[in-house]
Amino acid sequence: MISDNEGSFYKKKLLLLFCSLLLVAGCGNPAATLPTVIGSGSVDIPGYKITAPAAG
């Protein structure tokens, strides 16, 4: 039977192993990136006048 101290030790080891695996998995080659598109142009934003039906 595993005592509380031993169980806690194994949980910490398992957590450390899991975190290490996540860290190693994130160190691979970067995912394929989309090509950079550079362009020029303009954007027209319409203006609106908003009024309240009554002062207040």
mmJSON file of the N, C-alpha and C atoms, coordinates in Angstrom:
{"data_MODEL":{"atom_site":{
"group_PDB":["ATOM","ATOM","ATOM","ATOM","ATOM","ATOM","ATOM","ATOM","ATOM","ATOM","ATOM","ATOM","ATOM","ATOM","ATOM","ATOM","ATOM","ATOM","ATOM","ATOM","ATOM","ATOM","ATOM","ATOM","ATOM","ATOM","ATOM","ATOM","ATOM","ATOM","ATOM","ATOM","ATOM","ATOM","ATOM","ATOM","ATOM","ATOM","ATOM","ATOM","ATOM","ATOM","ATOM","ATOM","ATOM","ATOM","ATOM","ATOM","ATOM","ATOM","ATOM","ATOM","ATOM","ATOM","ATOM","ATOM","ATOM","ATOM","ATOM","ATOM","ATOM","ATOM","ATOM","ATOM","ATOM","ATOM","ATOM","ATOM","ATOM","ATOM","ATOM","ATOM","ATOM","ATOM","ATOM","ATOM","ATOM","ATOM","ATOM","ATOM","ATOM","ATOM","ATOM","ATOM","ATOM","ATOM","ATOM","ATOM","ATOM","ATOM","ATOM","ATOM","ATOM","ATOM","ATOM","ATOM","ATOM","ATOM","ATOM","ATOM","ATOM","ATOM","ATOM","ATOM","ATOM","ATOM","ATOM","ATOM","ATOM","ATOM","ATOM","ATOM","ATOM","ATOM","ATOM","ATOM","ATOM","ATOM","ATOM","ATOM","ATOM","ATOM","ATOM","ATOM","ATOM","ATOM","ATOM","ATOM","ATOM","ATOM","ATOM","ATOM","ATOM","ATOM","ATOM","ATOM","ATOM","ATOM","ATOM","ATOM","ATOM","ATOM","ATOM","ATOM","ATOM","ATOM","ATOM","ATOM","ATOM","ATOM","ATOM","ATOM","ATOM","ATOM","ATOM","ATOM","ATOM","ATOM","ATOM","ATOM","ATOM","ATOM","ATOM","ATOM","ATOM","ATOM","ATOM","ATOM"],
"id":[1,2,3,4,5,6,7,8,9,10,11,12,13,14,15,16,17,18,19,20,21,22,23,24,25,26,27,28,29,30,31,32,33,34,35,36,37,38,39,40,41,42,43,44,45,46,47,48,49,50,51,52,53,54,55,56,57,58,59,60,61,62,63,64,65,66,67,68,69,70,71,72,73,74,75,76,77,78,79,80,81,82,83,84,85,86,87,88,89,90,91,92,93,94,95,96,97,98,99,100,101,102,103,104,105,106,107,108,109,110,111,112,113,114,115,116,117,118,119,120,121,122,123,124,125,126,127,128,129,130,131,132,133,134,135,136,137,138,139,140,141,142,143,144,145,146,147,148,149,150,151,152,153,154,155,156,157,158,159,160,161,162,163,164,165,166,167,168],
"type_symbol":["N","C","C","N","C","C","N","C","C","N","C","C","N","C","C","N","C","C","N","C","C","N","C","C","N","C","C","N","C","C","N","C","C","N","C","C","N","C","C","N","C","C","N","C","C","N","C","C","N","C","C","N","C","C","N","C","C","N","C","C","N","C","C","N","C","C","N","C","C","N","C","C","N","C","C","N","C","C","N","C","C","N","C","C","N","C","C","N","C","C","N","C","C","N","C","C","N","C","C","N","C","C","N","C","C","N","C","C","N","C","C","N","C","C","N","C","C","N","C","C","N","C","C","N","C","C","N","C","C","N","C","C","N","C","C","N","C","C","N","C","C","N","C","C","N","C","C","N","C","C","N","C","C","N","C","C","N","C","C","N","C","C","N","C","C","N","C","C"],
"label_atom_id":["N","CA","C","N","CA","C","N","CA","C","N","CA","C","N","CA","C","N","CA","C","N","CA","C","N","CA","C","N","CA","C","N","CA","C","N","CA","C","N","CA","C","N","CA","C","N","CA","C","N","CA","C","N","CA","C","N","CA","C","N","CA","C","N","CA","C","N","CA","C","N","CA","C","N","CA","C","N","CA","C","N","CA","C","N","CA","C","N","CA","C","N","CA","C","N","CA","C","N","CA","C","N","CA","C","N","CA","C","N","CA","C","N","CA","C","N","CA","C","N","CA","C","N","CA","C","N","CA","C","N","CA","C","N","CA","C","N","CA","C","N","CA","C","N","CA","C","N","CA","C","N","CA","C","N","CA","C","N","CA","C","N","CA","C","N","CA","C","N","CA","C","N","CA","C","N","CA","C","N","CA","C","N","CA","C","N","CA","C","N","CA","C","N","CA","C"],
"label_alt_id":[null,null,null,null,null,null,null,null,null,null,null,null,null,null,null,null,null,null,null,null,null,null,null,null,null,null,null,null,null,null,null,null,null,null,null,null,null,null,null,null,null,null,null,null,null,null,null,null,null,null,null,null,null,null,null,null,null,null,null,null,null,null,null,null,null,null,null,null,null,null,null,null,null,null,null,null,null,null,null,null,null,null,null,null,null,null,null,null,null,null,null,null,null,null,null,null,null,null,null,null,null,null,null,null,null,null,null,null,null,null,null,null,null,null,null,null,null,null,null,null,null,null,null,null,null,null,null,null,null,null,null,null,null,null,null,null,null,null,null,null,null,null,null,null,null,null,null,null,null,null,null,null,null,null,null,null,null,null,null,null,null,null,null,null,null,null,null,null],
"label_comp_id":["MET","MET","MET","ILE","ILE","ILE","SER","SER","SER","ASP","ASP","ASP","ASN","ASN","ASN","GLU","GLU","GLU","GLY","GLY","GLY","SER","SER","SER","PHE","PHE","PHE","TYR","TYR","TYR","LYS","LYS","LYS","LYS","LYS","LYS","LYS","LYS","LYS","LEU","LEU","LEU","LEU","LEU","LEU","LEU","LEU","LEU","LEU","LEU","LEU","PHE","PHE","PHE","CYS","CYS","CYS","SER","SER","SER","LEU","LEU","LEU","LEU","LEU","LEU","LEU","LEU","LEU","VAL","VAL","VAL","ALA","ALA","ALA","GLY","GLY","GLY","CYS","CYS","CYS","GLY","GLY","GLY","ASN","ASN","ASN","PRO","PRO","PRO","ALA","ALA","ALA","ALA","ALA","ALA","THR","THR","THR","LEU","LEU","LEU","PRO","PRO","PRO","THR","THR","THR","VAL","VAL","VAL","ILE","ILE","ILE","GLY","GLY","GLY","SER","SER","SER","GLY","GLY","GLY","SER","SER","SER","VAL","VAL","VAL","ASP","ASP","ASP","ILE","ILE","ILE","PRO","PRO","PRO","GLY","GLY","GLY","TYR","TYR","TYR","LYS","LYS","LYS","ILE","ILE","ILE","THR","THR","THR","ALA","ALA","ALA","PRO","PRO","PRO","ALA","ALA","ALA","ALA","ALA","ALA","GLY","GLY","GLY"],
"label_asym_id":["A","A","A","A","A","A","A","A","A","A","A","A","A","A","A","A","A","A","A","A","A","A","A","A","A","A","A","A","A","A","A","A","A","A","A","A","A","A","A","A","A","A","A","A","A","A","A","A","A","A","A","A","A","A","A","A","A","A","A","A","A","A","A","A","A","A","A","A","A","A","A","A","A","A","A","A","A","A","A","A","A","A","A","A","A","A","A","A","A","A","A","A","A","A","A","A","A","A","A","A","A","A","A","A","A","A","A","A","A","A","A","A","A","A","A","A","A","A","A","A","A","A","A","A","A","A","A","A","A","A","A","A","A","A","A","A","A","A","A","A","A","A","A","A","A","A","A","A","A","A","A","A","A","A","A","A","A","A","A","A","A","A","A","A","A","A","A","A"],
"label_entity_id":["1","1","1","1","1","1","1","1","1","1","1","1","1","1","1","1","1","1","1","1","1","1","1","1","1","1","1","1","1","1","1","1","1","1","1","1","1","1","1","1","1","1","1","1","1","1","1","1","1","1","1","1","1","1","1","1","1","1","1","1","1","1","1","1","1","1","1","1","1","1","1","1","1","1","1","1","1","1","1","1","1","1","1","1","1","1","1","1","1","1","1","1","1","1","1","1","1","1","1","1","1","1","1","1","1","1","1","1","1","1","1","1","1","1","1","1","1","1","1","1","1","1","1","1","1","1","1","1","1","1","1","1","1","1","1","1","1","1","1","1","1","1","1","1","1","1","1","1","1","1","1","1","1","1","1","1","1","1","1","1","1","1","1","1","1","1","1","1"],
"label_seq_id":[1,1,1,2,2,2,3,3,3,4,4,4,5,5,5,6,6,6,7,7,7,8,8,8,9,9,9,10,10,10,11,11,11,12,12,12,13,13,13,14,14,14,15,15,15,16,16,16,17,17,17,18,18,18,19,19,19,20,20,20,21,21,21,22,22,22,23,23,23,24,24,24,25,25,25,26,26,26,27,27,27,28,28,28,29,29,29,30,30,30,31,31,31,32,32,32,33,33,33,34,34,34,35,35,35,36,36,36,37,37,37,38,38,38,39,39,39,40,40,40,41,41,41,42,42,42,43,43,43,44,44,44,45,45,45,46,46,46,47,47,47,48,48,48,49,49,49,50,50,50,51,51,51,52,52,52,53,53,53,54,54,54,55,55,55,56,56,56],
"pdbx_PDB_ins_code":[null,null,null,null,null,null,null,null,null,null,null,null,null,null,null,null,null,null,null,null,null,null,null,null,null,null,null,null,null,null,null,null,null,null,null,null,null,null,null,null,null,null,null,null,null,null,null,null,null,null,null,null,null,null,null,null,null,null,null,null,null,null,null,null,null,null,null,null,null,null,null,null,null,null,null,null,null,null,null,null,null,null,null,null,null,null,null,null,null,null,null,null,null,null,null,null,null,null,null,null,null,null,null,null,null,null,null,null,null,null,null,null,null,null,null,null,null,null,null,null,null,null,null,null,null,null,null,null,null,null,null,null,null,null,null,null,null,null,null,null,null,null,null,null,null,null,null,null,null,null,null,null,null,null,null,null,null,null,null,null,null,null,null,null,null,null,null,null],
"Cartn_x":[0.834,0.0,0.885,0.478,1.258,0.79,1.764,1.41,1.114,0.61,0.271,1.507,2.623,3.851,4.333,4.279,4.701,3.746,2.452,1.466,1.67,1.963,2.227,3.485,4.496,5.752,5.504,4.712,4.427,3.593,2.675,1.875,2.764,3.723,4.647,5.52,5.974,6.786,5.969,4.718,3.855,3.571,3.331,3.104,4.35,5.525,6.778,6.991,6.696,6.83,5.876,4.64,3.64,4.061,4.519,4.965,6.179,7.08,8.264,7.865,6.904,6.451,5.807,5.025,4.43,5.497,6.52,7.602,8.351,8.651,9.376,8.513,7.219,6.324,6.228,6.379,6.298,7.572,8.623,9.919,10.158,9.124,9.281,9.408,9.356,9.394,8.124,8.233,7.018,6.057,4.804,3.785,3.984,3.454,3.553,2.897,3.603,3.067,2.544,1.572,1.014,1.964,1.999,2.88,2.399,3.357,3.036,2.56,1.427,0.865,0.948,1.574,1.705,0.909,0.105,-0.71,-0.953,-1.667,-2.013,-3.446,-4.042,-5.421,-5.987,-7.287,-7.942,-9.238,-9.667,-10.896,-11.785,-13.003,-13.959,-14.928,-14.992,-15.888,-16.973,-18.237,-19.32,-19.514,-19.886,-20.167,-21.654,-22.046,-23.453,-23.685,-24.787,-25.161,-26.271,-25.999,-26.956,-27.482,-28.784,-29.409,-30.385,-30.521,-31.457,-32.837,-33.904,-35.248,-35.61,-34.956,-35.24,-33.962,-33.849,-32.676,-32.743,-31.609,-31.678,-30.427],
"Cartn_y":[-1.174,0.0,1.245,2.265,3.499,4.489,5.022,6.012,7.352,8.31,9.635,10.354,10.218,10.875,10.302,8.986,8.357,8.703,8.756,9.114,10.534,11.438,12.826,12.916,12.13,12.112,11.649,10.587,10.07,11.058,11.766,12.779,13.911,14.322,15.383,14.926,13.673,13.147,13.07,12.65,12.547,13.934,14.929,16.294,16.843,16.6,17.042,16.376,15.099,14.388,14.955,15.219,15.762,17.138,18.003,19.343,19.271,18.347,18.177,17.733,16.834,16.371,17.504,18.347,19.494,20.452,20.675,21.57,21.033,19.749,19.144,19.129,18.905,18.868,20.237,21.299,22.647,23.109,22.304,22.71,22.172,21.776,21.244,22.34,21.949,22.92,23.756,25.037,25.864,25.384,25.631,25.255,26.069,25.574,26.291,27.656,28.665,30.018,30.478,31.34,31.894,32.955,33.127,34.153,35.549,36.448,37.825,38.567,39.246,40.004,41.481,42.25,43.685,44.385,45.348,46.052,47.48,48.189,49.557,49.822,50.847,51.171,52.114,52.284,53.171,52.523,52.977,52.47,53.67,53.634,54.702,54.244,55.017,54.698,55.756,55.351,56.348,56.912,58.19,58.832,58.886,58.725,58.747,59.777,60.489,61.407,60.761,60.569,59.905,60.939,61.061,62.01,61.275,61.786,61.195,61.812,61.061,61.596,62.667,62.645,63.649,63.922,65.107,65.453,64.695,64.383,63.719,63.125],
"Cartn_z":[0.0,0.0,0.0,-0.709,-0.833,0.225,0.979,2.0,1.348,2.137,1.611,1.08,1.775,1.328,0.003,-0.137,-1.384,-2.515,-2.233,-3.245,-3.729,-2.806,-3.17,-4.023,-3.671,-4.429,-5.862,-6.021,-7.365,-8.172,-7.518,-8.215,-8.707,-7.888,-8.293,-9.454,-9.403,-10.51,-11.794,-11.683,-12.85,-13.432,-12.581,-13.036,-13.721,-13.155,-13.76,-15.118,-15.228,-16.493,-17.536,-17.14,-18.06,-18.561,-17.646,-18.039,-18.957,-18.675,-19.525,-20.926,-21.008,-22.325,-23.115,-22.447,-23.132,-23.623,-22.812,-23.187,-24.399,-24.401,-25.52,-26.774,-26.627,-27.784,-28.442,-27.683,-28.233,-28.904,-28.859,-29.407,-30.809,-31.502,-32.848,-33.884,-35.131,-36.222,-36.201,-36.549,-36.568,-37.656,-37.446,-38.426,-39.7,-40.764,-42.037,-41.889,-42.323,-42.213,-43.561,-43.513,-44.737,-45.286,-46.584,-47.143,-46.741,-46.602,-46.239,-47.477,-47.347,-48.464,-48.101,-48.98,-48.755,-49.843,-49.458,-50.439,-49.995,-50.805,-50.452,-50.897,-50.32,-50.666,-49.64,-49.681,-48.724,-48.256,-47.091,-46.509,-46.218,-46.719,-46.467,-45.389,-44.312,-43.214,-43.174,-43.315,-43.316,-41.893,-41.851,-40.564,-40.322,-39.075,-38.715,-37.626,-37.677,-36.63,-35.816,-34.527,-33.647,-32.671,-32.597,-31.664,-30.758,-29.558,-28.598,-28.806,-28.604,-28.786,-27.735,-26.599,-25.562,-24.779,-24.241,-23.437,-22.125,-21.576,-20.302,-19.921],
"occupancy":[1.0,1.0,1.0,1.0,1.0,1.0,1.0,1.0,1.0,1.0,1.0,1.0,1.0,1.0,1.0,1.0,1.0,1.0,1.0,1.0,1.0,1.0,1.0,1.0,1.0,1.0,1.0,1.0,1.0,1.0,1.0,1.0,1.0,1.0,1.0,1.0,1.0,1.0,1.0,1.0,1.0,1.0,1.0,1.0,1.0,1.0,1.0,1.0,1.0,1.0,1.0,1.0,1.0,1.0,1.0,1.0,1.0,1.0,1.0,1.0,1.0,1.0,1.0,1.0,1.0,1.0,1.0,1.0,1.0,1.0,1.0,1.0,1.0,1.0,1.0,1.0,1.0,1.0,1.0,1.0,1.0,1.0,1.0,1.0,1.0,1.0,1.0,1.0,1.0,1.0,1.0,1.0,1.0,1.0,1.0,1.0,1.0,1.0,1.0,1.0,1.0,1.0,1.0,1.0,1.0,1.0,1.0,1.0,1.0,1.0,1.0,1.0,1.0,1.0,1.0,1.0,1.0,1.0,1.0,1.0,1.0,1.0,1.0,1.0,1.0,1.0,1.0,1.0,1.0,1.0,1.0,1.0,1.0,1.0,1.0,1.0,1.0,1.0,1.0,1.0,1.0,1.0,1.0,1.0,1.0,1.0,1.0,1.0,1.0,1.0,1.0,1.0,1.0,1.0,1.0,1.0,1.0,1.0,1.0,1.0,1.0,1.0,1.0,1.0,1.0,1.0,1.0,1.0],
"B_iso_or_equiv":[0.0,0.0,0.0,0.0,0.0,0.0,0.0,0.0,0.0,0.0,0.0,0.0,0.0,0.0,0.0,0.0,0.0,0.0,0.0,0.0,0.0,0.0,0.0,0.0,0.0,0.0,0.0,0.0,0.0,0.0,0.0,0.0,0.0,0.0,0.0,0.0,0.0,0.0,0.0,0.0,0.0,0.0,0.0,0.0,0.0,0.0,0.0,0.0,0.0,0.0,0.0,0.0,0.0,0.0,0.0,0.0,0.0,0.0,0.0,0.0,0.0,0.0,0.0,0.0,0.0,0.0,0.0,0.0,0.0,0.0,0.0,0.0,0.0,0.0,0.0,0.0,0.0,0.0,0.0,0.0,0.0,0.0,0.0,0.0,0.0,0.0,0.0,0.0,0.0,0.0,0.0,0.0,0.0,0.0,0.0,0.0,0.0,0.0,0.0,0.0,0.0,0.0,0.0,0.0,0.0,0.0,0.0,0.0,0.0,0.0,0.0,0.0,0.0,0.0,0.0,0.0,0.0,0.0,0.0,0.0,0.0,0.0,0.0,0.0,0.0,0.0,0.0,0.0,0.0,0.0,0.0,0.0,0.0,0.0,0.0,0.0,0.0,0.0,0.0,0.0,0.0,0.0,0.0,0.0,0.0,0.0,0.0,0.0,0.0,0.0,0.0,0.0,0.0,0.0,0.0,0.0,0.0,0.0,0.0,0.0,0.0,0.0,0.0,0.0,0.0,0.0,0.0,0.0],
"pdbx_formal_charge":[null,null,null,null,null,null,null,null,null,null,null,null,null,null,null,null,null,null,null,null,null,null,null,null,null,null,null,null,null,null,null,null,null,null,null,null,null,null,null,null,null,null,null,null,null,null,null,null,null,null,null,null,null,null,null,null,null,null,null,null,null,null,null,null,null,null,null,null,null,null,null,null,null,null,null,null,null,null,null,null,null,null,null,null,null,null,null,null,null,null,null,null,null,null,null,null,null,null,null,null,null,null,null,null,null,null,null,null,null,null,null,null,null,null,null,null,null,null,null,null,null,null,null,null,null,null,null,null,null,null,null,null,null,null,null,null,null,null,null,null,null,null,null,null,null,null,null,null,null,null,null,null,null,null,null,null,null,null,null,null,null,null,null,null,null,null,null,null],
"auth_seq_id":[1,1,1,2,2,2,3,3,3,4,4,4,5,5,5,6,6,6,7,7,7,8,8,8,9,9,9,10,10,10,11,11,11,12,12,12,13,13,13,14,14,14,15,15,15,16,16,16,17,17,17,18,18,18,19,19,19,20,20,20,21,21,21,22,22,22,23,23,23,24,24,24,25,25,25,26,26,26,27,27,27,28,28,28,29,29,29,30,30,30,31,31,31,32,32,32,33,33,33,34,34,34,35,35,35,36,36,36,37,37,37,38,38,38,39,39,39,40,40,40,41,41,41,42,42,42,43,43,43,44,44,44,45,45,45,46,46,46,47,47,47,48,48,48,49,49,49,50,50,50,51,51,51,52,52,52,53,53,53,54,54,54,55,55,55,56,56,56],
"auth_comp_id":["MET","MET","MET","ILE","ILE","ILE","SER","SER","SER","ASP","ASP","ASP","ASN","ASN","ASN","GLU","GLU","GLU","GLY","GLY","GLY","SER","SER","SER","PHE","PHE","PHE","TYR","TYR","TYR","LYS","LYS","LYS","LYS","LYS","LYS","LYS","LYS","LYS","LEU","LEU","LEU","LEU","LEU","LEU","LEU","LEU","LEU","LEU","LEU","LEU","PHE","PHE","PHE","CYS","CYS","CYS","SER","SER","SER","LEU","LEU","LEU","LEU","LEU","LEU","LEU","LEU","LEU","VAL","VAL","VAL","ALA","ALA","ALA","GLY","GLY","GLY","CYS","CYS","CYS","GLY","GLY","GLY","ASN","ASN","ASN","PRO","PRO","PRO","ALA","ALA","ALA","ALA","ALA","ALA","THR","THR","THR","LEU","LEU","LEU","PRO","PRO","PRO","THR","THR","THR","VAL","VAL","VAL","ILE","ILE","ILE","GLY","GLY","GLY","SER","SER","SER","GLY","GLY","GLY","SER","SER","SER","VAL","VAL","VAL","ASP","ASP","ASP","ILE","ILE","ILE","PRO","PRO","PRO","GLY","GLY","GLY","TYR","TYR","TYR","LYS","LYS","LYS","ILE","ILE","ILE","THR","THR","THR","ALA","ALA","ALA","PRO","PRO","PRO","ALA","ALA","ALA","ALA","ALA","ALA","GLY","GLY","GLY"],
"auth_asym_id":["A","A","A","A","A","A","A","A","A","A","A","A","A","A","A","A","A","A","A","A","A","A","A","A","A","A","A","A","A","A","A","A","A","A","A","A","A","A","A","A","A","A","A","A","A","A","A","A","A","A","A","A","A","A","A","A","A","A","A","A","A","A","A","A","A","A","A","A","A","A","A","A","A","A","A","A","A","A","A","A","A","A","A","A","A","A","A","A","A","A","A","A","A","A","A","A","A","A","A","A","A","A","A","A","A","A","A","A","A","A","A","A","A","A","A","A","A","A","A","A","A","A","A","A","A","A","A","A","A","A","A","A","A","A","A","A","A","A","A","A","A","A","A","A","A","A","A","A","A","A","A","A","A","A","A","A","A","A","A","A","A","A","A","A","A","A","A","A"],
"auth_atom_id":["N","CA","C","N","CA","C","N","CA","C","N","CA","C","N","CA","C","N","CA","C","N","CA","C","N","CA","C","N","CA","C","N","CA","C","N","CA","C","N","CA","C","N","CA","C","N","CA","C","N","CA","C","N","CA","C","N","CA","C","N","CA","C","N","CA","C","N","CA","C","N","CA","C","N","CA","C","N","CA","C","N","CA","C","N","CA","C","N","CA","C","N","CA","C","N","CA","C","N","CA","C","N","CA","C","N","CA","C","N","CA","C","N","CA","C","N","CA","C","N","CA","C","N","CA","C","N","CA","C","N","CA","C","N","CA","C","N","CA","C","N","CA","C","N","CA","C","N","CA","C","N","CA","C","N","CA","C","N","CA","C","N","CA","C","N","CA","C","N","CA","C","N","CA","C","N","CA","C","N","CA","C","N","CA","C","N","CA","C","N","CA","C","N","CA","C"],
"pdbx_PDB_model_num":[1,1,1,1,1,1,1,1,1,1,1,1,1,1,1,1,1,1,1,1,1,1,1,1,1,1,1,1,1,1,1,1,1,1,1,1,1,1,1,1,1,1,1,1,1,1,1,1,1,1,1,1,1,1,1,1,1,1,1,1,1,1,1,1,1,1,1,1,1,1,1,1,1,1,1,1,1,1,1,1,1,1,1,1,1,1,1,1,1,1,1,1,1,1,1,1,1,1,1,1,1,1,1,1,1,1,1,1,1,1,1,1,1,1,1,1,1,1,1,1,1,1,1,1,1,1,1,1,1,1,1,1,1,1,1,1,1,1,1,1,1,1,1,1,1,1,1,1,1,1,1,1,1,1,1,1,1,1,1,1,1,1,1,1,1,1,1,1]
}}}
